[in-house]
Amino acid sequence: KLLILDEPTAVLTENESSRFLNAIKGLSNIGISILFISHRLDEVKKITDSITILRDGKQVISGPTVDFSFKTIAKHMVGRDLDLNTMKKKCELKDDYILKIENLAVDMPGEKVKGVDLNIRRGEIIGIGGLAGQGKVGISNGIMGLYNTTGKILKGNVEIPLNNPRETLNHSIAFLSEDRRGVGLLLEESIEFNMAVSKIEIKNGFTKKIGPINLIDKKLIRKHALEMIKALDIRCTSPKQLTKYLSGGNQQKICIARALTLEPEILLISEPTRGIDVGAKKLVLDTLIKLNEKHNMTIIFTSSELAELRLISDRIAIIYDGKLNGILP
């Protein structure tokens, strides 16, 4: 009699989501009541009869769906007016390639890459899109060496050794994985340690020298963590809070903070807004644009959200059946 759906389209493409929502409508038409919980405002508007909005654990407003615009829903969700337009300034694309990928093949289960050639321009945001399971996620995982990879990757004129994550990190390439629990977070550690750990290990950062010994500078870590918590609007009790007690969206923000802490030249970022609310999505996308424009950071942005790719990318590479199907402006 009652079907409860919690973020049911979080990992689906737009086409898959559309088919799924049509199926849900069919269930409603035969008398099944549906509680549809989602951060995707277009889907909420499309299939619901009424909307209830929660914020900080409390009911903010309820009413018929026809009474709510996208802007009104977003305002009540985040507690303030929200300009939903995010757009990267057009950058002049020159043939100054910071990363060259040649015949890349990645043996990632469900996301195999079967020979991709792609040149990444310095200072651009290049989006990587495609249907689920076609290989788009495998590209960044292959560059980072997390799955068996063949081919050639050059940063500038220097070839990066394959299948060696440490070597990739040493070349000032950071990765925000779509699998935040598997490779993104240390759930039993604090927020501040999660943010700092990669920089400590890779760059000997957040340390102070006392005689011949390098000691971790806890005050510096705390200062940095507080700045990142404020910048990314991470909802937590303190930097000392264990990461496992955060919501999925706030855990995602911790992953972003850790990648940014490395101050990379190239940032690989895969499905960064999956499972987070509209306010947090805008904050993440705005942060990527700011990093790109202020620091000329090159960003390889993989997403199932076509609208997000269009909003912030200079070019979009479409991956189909493990191969590059085309590049769109």
C-alpha positions as CSV (number, residue, x, y, z in Angstrom):
1,K,0.0,0.0,0.0
2,L,2.9,2.4,0.7
3,L,6.3,2.5,-1.1
4,I,9.1,4.6,0.3
5,L,11.8,5.6,-2.1
6,D,14.9,7.3,-0.7
7,E,17.1,9.0,-3.4
8,P,16.1,6.2,-6.0
9,T,17.7,7.9,-9.0
10,A,20.9,9.0,-7.3
11,V,23.1,6.8,-9.6
12,L,21.0,6.8,-12.7
13,T,21.5,8.8,-15.9
14,E,18.8,11.2,-17.1
15,N,17.4,8.7,-19.5
16,E,17.3,5.9,-16.9
17,S,15.7,8.3,-14.4
18,S,13.0,9.3,-16.8
19,R,12.0,5.7,-17.4
20,F,12.1,5.0,-13.7
21,L,9.8,8.0,-12.9
22,N,7.3,6.9,-15.5
23,A,7.2,3.5,-13.8
24,I,6.6,5.1,-10.5
25,K,3.7,7.1,-11.9
26,G,2.2,3.9,-13.2
27,L,2.3,2.5,-9.6
28,S,0.6,5.6,-8.3
29,N,-2.1,5.3,-10.9
30,I,-3.0,1.8,-9.6
31,G,-3.5,3.1,-6.1
32,I,-0.1,2.6,-4.4
33,S,0.9,5.6,-2.2
34,I,4.5,6.7,-2.7
35,L,6.8,8.7,-0.3
36,F,9.5,10.0,-2.6
37,I,12.6,11.4,-0.9
38,S,15.0,13.2,-3.2
39,H,17.3,16.2,-3.6
40,R,16.5,16.4,-7.3
41,L,14.1,19.2,-7.5
42,D,13.0,18.6,-11.1
43,E,12.0,15.0,-10.2
44,V,10.1,16.2,-7.1
45,K,8.2,18.7,-9.2
46,K,7.6,16.2,-12.0
47,I,5.9,13.3,-10.1
48,T,4.6,14.5,-6.7
49,D,1.2,15.8,-5.7
50,S,2.4,17.5,-2.5
51,I,5.7,18.5,-1.1
52,T,7.1,18.6,2.5
53,I,10.4,20.3,3.0
54,L,12.7,19.6,6.0
55,R,15.7,21.6,7.2
56,D,17.9,20.8,10.2
57,G,15.6,17.9,11.2
58,K,12.4,20.1,11.3
59,Q,9.5,20.4,8.9
60,V,9.7,23.9,7.3
61,I,6.7,23.9,5.0
62,S,4.1,21.6,3.3
63,G,1.7,22.1,0.4
64,P,0.5,21.1,-3.0
65,T,3.3,20.8,-5.6
66,V,1.7,23.3,-7.9
67,D,2.3,26.0,-5.2
68,F,6.1,25.5,-5.3
69,S,8.6,26.9,-7.8
70,F,12.2,25.6,-8.0
71,K,13.4,28.8,-6.4
72,T,10.9,28.5,-3.6
73,I,11.8,24.9,-2.8
74,A,15.6,25.7,-2.9
75,K,15.0,28.7,-0.6
76,H,13.2,26.7,2.0
77,M,15.7,23.8,1.8
78,V,18.8,26.0,2.5
79,G,17.1,28.8,4.5
80,R,18.0,31.6,2.2
81,D,17.5,32.9,-1.3
82,L,19.6,30.9,-3.7
83,D,20.7,32.0,-7.2
84,L,20.6,28.6,-9.0
85,N,22.5,29.9,-12.0
86,T,26.1,28.7,-12.0
87,M,28.1,29.4,-15.2
88,K,31.8,29.3,-15.9
89,K,33.2,32.2,-17.8
90,K,34.3,31.2,-21.3
91,C,38.0,30.5,-21.2
92,E,40.2,30.9,-24.3
93,L,41.2,27.4,-25.2
94,K,44.7,27.2,-26.5
95,D,46.6,24.1,-27.6
96,D,48.6,24.1,-24.3
97,Y,48.1,20.5,-23.2
98,I,48.9,19.7,-19.6
99,L,47.8,16.1,-19.9
100,K,47.8,13.7,-22.8
101,I,46.1,10.3,-22.7
102,E,47.0,7.8,-25.4
103,N,45.2,4.5,-26.0
104,L,44.1,4.3,-22.3
105,A,42.5,1.0,-21.4
106,V,41.2,0.4,-17.8
107,D,40.0,-2.9,-16.4
108,M,37.5,-1.4,-14.0
109,P,34.5,-3.7,-13.4
110,G,31.3,-2.2,-14.9
111,E,33.2,0.8,-16.3
112,K,35.8,-0.6,-18.6
113,V,37.8,1.8,-20.8
114,K,38.8,0.3,-24.2
115,G,41.3,2.6,-25.7
116,V,40.8,6.4,-25.2
117,D,42.9,9.2,-26.7
118,L,42.2,12.6,-25.0
119,N,44.2,15.8,-24.6
120,I,43.5,18.0,-21.7
121,R,44.2,21.7,-22.0
122,R,45.9,23.6,-19.2
123,G,43.4,25.6,-17.1
124,E,40.2,24.1,-18.6
125,I,37.3,22.3,-17.0
126,I,36.7,19.3,-19.2
127,G,33.5,17.3,-18.5
128,I,33.3,13.5,-19.0
129,G,29.8,12.3,-19.6
130,G,28.0,9.2,-20.8
131,L,25.5,6.6,-19.8
132,A,26.1,4.4,-16.7
133,G,28.5,1.5,-17.3
134,Q,30.0,2.9,-20.5
135,G,33.4,3.7,-19.1
136,K,33.3,7.4,-18.1
137,V,34.1,6.7,-14.5
138,G,37.0,4.4,-15.5
139,I,39.1,7.1,-17.0
140,S,39.9,9.0,-13.8
141,N,40.3,5.7,-11.9
142,G,42.8,4.6,-14.5
143,I,44.7,7.8,-14.5
144,M,45.1,7.4,-10.7
145,G,46.2,3.7,-11.1
146,L,43.4,2.3,-9.0
147,Y,42.6,-0.5,-11.6
148,N,44.8,-2.3,-14.0
149,T,45.6,0.2,-16.8
150,T,47.5,0.2,-20.1
151,G,48.4,2.9,-22.5
152,K,50.3,6.1,-22.0
153,I,49.7,9.2,-19.8
154,L,51.9,12.3,-20.1
155,K,51.9,15.4,-17.9
156,G,53.6,18.0,-20.0
157,N,56.4,15.9,-21.6
158,V,56.9,13.6,-18.7
159,E,55.3,10.1,-18.8
160,I,53.6,9.1,-15.6
161,P,54.1,5.5,-14.5
162,L,50.9,3.5,-14.7
163,N,49.2,1.6,-11.9
164,N,51.0,3.6,-9.2
165,P,48.7,6.1,-7.3
166,R,51.7,7.5,-5.3
167,E,53.5,8.5,-8.5
168,T,50.3,10.2,-9.9
169,L,49.9,12.2,-6.7
170,N,53.6,13.2,-6.9
171,H,52.8,14.7,-10.2
172,S,50.4,17.1,-8.5
173,I,47.3,15.2,-9.6
174,A,44.6,14.8,-6.9
175,F,41.5,12.6,-7.2
176,L,38.1,12.8,-5.6
177,S,36.5,9.4,-6.1
178,E,32.9,8.5,-6.6
179,D,33.4,5.8,-4.0
180,R,33.8,8.0,-0.9
181,R,33.6,5.1,1.5
182,G,35.9,2.8,-0.4
183,V,38.8,5.1,-1.2
184,G,37.7,8.6,-0.1
185,L,37.3,8.5,3.7
186,L,38.7,7.2,6.9
187,L,35.4,6.8,8.7
188,E,36.9,6.1,12.1
189,E,39.1,9.3,12.0
190,S,38.2,12.9,12.7
191,I,37.1,15.4,10.1
192,E,40.4,17.4,10.5
193,F,42.6,14.3,10.1
194,N,40.7,13.2,7.0
195,M,41.4,16.7,5.4
196,A,45.0,16.7,6.3
197,V,46.2,13.0,5.9
198,S,47.0,13.1,2.2
199,K,49.0,16.3,2.4
200,I,50.9,14.9,5.4
201,E,51.8,11.7,3.6
202,I,52.5,13.0,0.1
203,K,53.9,16.5,0.8
204,N,55.0,16.3,4.4
205,G,52.6,19.1,5.0
206,F,51.2,20.3,8.3
207,T,54.4,19.6,10.1
208,K,57.0,21.6,12.0
209,K,60.6,20.8,12.5
210,I,61.9,20.4,16.0
211,G,65.6,19.6,15.8
212,P,66.0,16.6,13.5
213,I,62.4,15.5,13.9
214,N,59.3,16.6,11.9
215,L,56.2,16.7,14.2
216,I,52.6,17.1,13.1
217,D,51.4,20.6,13.7
218,K,48.0,20.1,15.2
219,K,47.2,23.8,15.5
220,L,47.8,24.3,11.8
221,I,45.6,21.3,10.9
222,R,42.9,22.7,13.2
223,K,43.1,26.2,11.5
224,H,42.9,24.7,8.1
225,A,40.0,22.4,9.0
226,L,38.0,25.3,10.4
227,E,38.6,27.3,7.2
228,M,37.4,24.4,5.0
229,I,34.4,23.7,7.2
230,K,33.3,27.3,6.8
231,A,34.1,27.4,3.0
232,L,32.2,24.2,2.2
233,D,29.5,24.7,4.8
234,I,30.2,21.3,6.4
235,R,27.5,20.5,9.0
236,C,29.3,19.1,12.0
237,T,29.8,19.6,15.8
238,S,33.5,20.3,15.5
239,P,36.7,19.4,13.5
240,K,37.2,16.6,16.0
241,Q,34.0,14.8,15.1
242,L,34.4,11.3,13.7
243,T,33.6,11.3,9.9
244,K,31.4,8.2,10.2
245,Y,28.8,10.3,12.0
246,L,28.3,12.8,9.2
247,S,25.6,12.6,6.6
248,G,26.5,11.4,3.1
249,G,26.5,14.9,1.7
250,N,28.8,16.2,4.4
251,Q,31.1,13.2,4.0
252,Q,31.3,14.1,0.3
253,K,32.4,17.6,1.3
254,I,35.2,16.1,3.4
255,C,36.4,14.3,0.4
256,I,36.4,17.5,-1.6
257,A,38.3,19.3,1.2
258,R,41.0,16.6,1.3
259,A,41.5,16.8,-2.5
260,L,41.7,20.6,-2.4
261,T,44.1,20.5,0.6
262,L,46.7,19.0,-1.8
263,E,46.6,22.2,-4.0
264,P,46.9,20.1,-7.2
265,E,47.6,21.4,-10.7
266,I,45.1,18.8,-12.0
267,L,42.0,17.8,-10.1
268,L,40.1,14.6,-11.1
269,I,36.6,14.7,-9.6
270,S,34.0,12.0,-10.2
271,E,30.3,12.4,-9.3
272,P,31.0,15.1,-6.7
273,T,27.4,16.1,-6.1
274,R,25.9,12.6,-5.9
275,G,23.5,12.4,-2.9
276,I,23.9,16.0,-1.7
277,D,21.2,18.7,-1.5
278,V,20.7,21.6,-3.9
279,G,22.5,24.2,-1.8
280,A,25.5,22.0,-1.3
281,K,25.5,21.2,-5.1
282,K,25.7,24.8,-6.0
283,L,28.4,25.4,-3.4
284,V,30.5,22.5,-4.8
285,L,30.1,23.7,-8.4
286,D,30.9,27.3,-7.5
287,T,34.0,26.1,-5.6
288,L,35.2,24.2,-8.7
289,I,34.7,27.3,-10.9
290,K,36.5,29.5,-8.3
291,L,39.5,27.1,-8.2
292,N,39.7,26.9,-11.9
293,E,39.5,30.7,-12.5
294,K,41.6,31.9,-9.5
295,H,44.3,29.2,-9.6
296,N,44.1,28.1,-13.2
297,M,43.5,24.6,-11.9
298,T,42.8,22.0,-14.6
299,I,39.7,20.0,-13.7
300,I,38.5,16.7,-15.2
301,F,34.9,16.6,-14.1
302,T,33.1,13.2,-14.5
303,S,29.3,13.3,-13.9
304,S,26.0,11.6,-14.8
305,E,24.3,15.0,-14.4
306,L,24.2,16.5,-17.9
307,A,23.0,19.8,-16.6
308,E,26.1,20.1,-14.3
309,L,28.4,19.3,-17.1
310,R,26.9,22.0,-19.3
311,L,27.0,24.6,-16.5
312,I,30.7,24.5,-15.7
313,S,32.6,22.7,-18.5
314,D,34.6,24.3,-21.3
315,R,34.2,21.0,-23.3
316,I,32.4,17.7,-22.7
317,A,33.8,14.4,-23.8
318,I,31.2,11.7,-24.3
319,I,32.2,8.1,-23.5
320,Y,30.3,5.2,-25.1
321,D,31.2,1.5,-24.9
322,G,34.5,2.3,-23.4
323,K,35.6,4.7,-26.1
324,L,35.6,8.4,-26.9
325,N,32.4,9.0,-28.9
326,G,32.9,12.7,-29.4
327,I,33.9,16.1,-27.8
328,L,31.3,18.8,-27.5
329,P,31.8,22.6,-26.9
